[in-house]
Amino acid sequence: MADNNNLNLPFKMPPFCENMGIEVTELGEDGRATLTMPYHEKLEQPYGILHGGSLFTIADAAAAYALAGTVERTKQFVTVEMKINFLAPVKEGIVEARARVLKGGRVIPIDVEVFNENKLVAKAIATYIILDENRKL
């Protein structure tokens, strides 16, 4: 289990992600982040593999933390679009999402690769937008 307190996280892990066991294991100011999630049968779909929504969630969370390392902590941002390709089923072990910001600006693309025991199982691209000062959530 990662000690998220030592990573100086820009925001607390959302309860939805905490319930899935997602943790931040690496966070850089260079627009990179790595998150992990243990396989659990409560996250399965009907055929006994990890539900795609679980992979999507860890990918989106990894993108958010990668972006958070590049912007002022007072800035708010949200996902405006995300696409994911599922490449292989996950049946056990640890899932790891590695995200990196591709380009700065107000509308920001973020690349995410999701691994299971060092095997690429999903690839995602997320687009985030940094909100205007007068359009806070």
C-alpha positions as CSV (number, residue, x, y, z in Angstrom):
1,M,0.0,0.0,0.0
2,A,1.4,3.4,-1.0
3,D,1.8,6.1,1.5
4,N,0.0,8.9,-0.3
5,N,0.9,11.4,2.4
6,N,4.5,11.3,1.3
7,L,3.6,12.1,-2.3
8,N,2.3,15.6,-1.5
9,L,-0.9,14.9,-3.5
10,P,-2.7,17.9,-5.0
11,F,-6.1,16.6,-3.9
12,K,-7.6,13.7,-1.9
13,M,-8.4,10.5,-3.8
14,P,-12.1,10.6,-4.5
15,P,-14.1,8.1,-2.4
16,F,-15.3,6.3,-5.5
17,C,-11.7,5.5,-6.4
18,E,-10.8,4.7,-2.8
19,N,-13.6,2.1,-2.7
20,M,-11.9,0.4,-5.7
21,G,-8.6,0.3,-3.9
22,I,-6.9,2.8,-6.2
23,E,-3.8,4.5,-4.9
24,V,-1.2,6.9,-6.3
25,T,2.2,5.3,-6.3
26,E,4.2,7.9,-8.3
27,L,3.5,11.6,-8.9
28,G,5.8,14.0,-10.8
29,E,5.7,17.7,-11.5
30,D,6.6,16.7,-15.1
31,G,3.1,15.6,-16.0
32,R,3.4,12.0,-15.1
33,A,1.6,9.8,-12.6
34,T,1.3,6.1,-11.8
35,L,-1.7,4.7,-9.9
36,T,-2.4,1.1,-8.9
37,M,-5.5,-1.0,-8.1
38,P,-5.7,-4.5,-6.8
39,Y,-7.9,-7.0,-8.7
40,H,-11.0,-7.8,-6.7
41,E,-13.9,-10.0,-7.6
42,K,-16.3,-7.2,-6.6
43,L,-14.9,-5.3,-9.7
44,E,-15.6,-8.2,-12.1
45,Q,-18.1,-8.3,-15.0
46,P,-20.4,-11.3,-15.5
47,Y,-17.7,-13.4,-17.2
48,G,-15.2,-13.3,-14.3
49,I,-12.8,-10.6,-15.6
50,L,-12.2,-7.1,-14.4
51,H,-15.0,-4.8,-15.6
52,G,-14.0,-2.3,-18.3
53,G,-15.4,0.5,-16.1
54,S,-12.8,-0.3,-13.5
55,L,-10.0,0.1,-16.1
56,F,-11.5,3.3,-17.3
57,T,-11.8,4.7,-13.8
58,I,-8.1,4.1,-12.9
59,A,-7.0,5.5,-16.3
60,D,-9.1,8.7,-15.8
61,A,-7.8,9.1,-12.2
62,A,-4.2,8.6,-13.4
63,A,-4.7,11.3,-16.1
64,A,-6.1,13.7,-13.5
65,Y,-3.1,13.2,-11.1
66,A,-0.7,13.6,-14.0
67,L,-2.3,16.9,-15.0
68,A,-2.5,18.0,-11.4
69,G,1.3,17.9,-11.2
70,T,1.6,20.5,-13.9
71,V,-0.9,23.2,-12.8
72,E,-1.3,25.5,-9.9
73,R,-3.2,23.9,-7.0
74,T,-5.9,26.6,-7.2
75,K,-6.8,25.6,-10.7
76,Q,-9.8,23.3,-11.3
77,F,-10.0,20.9,-14.3
78,V,-12.3,18.2,-15.6
79,T,-12.4,15.5,-18.2
80,V,-14.1,16.5,-21.4
81,E,-13.5,13.4,-23.4
82,M,-11.8,10.1,-23.0
83,K,-11.4,7.1,-25.3
84,I,-10.1,3.7,-24.2
85,N,-9.1,0.5,-26.0
86,F,-9.2,-2.7,-24.0
87,L,-6.4,-5.0,-25.2
88,A,-6.5,-8.0,-22.9
89,P,-8.6,-9.3,-20.0
90,V,-7.6,-8.9,-16.4
91,K,-8.2,-11.9,-14.1
92,E,-5.9,-11.3,-11.2
93,G,-3.1,-9.3,-9.8
94,I,-2.3,-5.6,-9.7
95,V,-3.5,-3.1,-12.3
96,E,-1.2,-0.1,-12.9
97,A,-2.1,3.0,-14.9
98,R,0.7,5.2,-16.1
99,A,-0.3,8.6,-17.4
100,R,1.6,11.5,-19.0
101,V,0.5,14.9,-20.2
102,L,1.2,15.3,-23.9
103,K,0.9,19.1,-24.3
104,G,0.2,22.0,-22.1
105,G,-2.4,24.7,-22.5
106,R,-6.0,25.1,-21.5
107,V,-7.3,22.0,-23.3
108,I,-4.8,19.2,-22.5
109,P,-4.4,15.7,-24.0
110,I,-3.1,13.0,-21.7
111,D,-1.9,9.5,-22.7
112,V,-2.6,6.6,-20.4
113,E,-1.3,3.0,-20.5
114,V,-2.8,0.4,-18.2
115,F,-0.9,-2.7,-17.3
116,N,-1.6,-5.9,-15.4
117,E,1.5,-7.6,-14.2
118,N,3.6,-5.7,-16.7
119,K,1.3,-6.7,-19.7
120,L,-0.4,-3.8,-21.5
121,V,-4.2,-4.4,-21.1
122,A,-5.6,-1.0,-22.1
123,K,-4.6,2.2,-23.8
124,A,-6.5,5.5,-23.3
125,I,-6.3,9.1,-24.4
126,A,-8.0,11.7,-22.2
127,T,-8.8,15.3,-22.9
128,Y,-9.0,17.7,-19.9
129,I,-9.9,21.3,-19.7
130,I,-8.7,23.8,-17.2
131,L,-11.7,25.9,-16.0
132,D,-11.7,29.7,-16.2
133,E,-11.4,31.4,-12.9
134,N,-15.0,32.6,-13.0
135,R,-16.3,29.1,-13.9
136,K,-15.4,27.1,-10.8
137,L,-17.3,23.9,-9.9
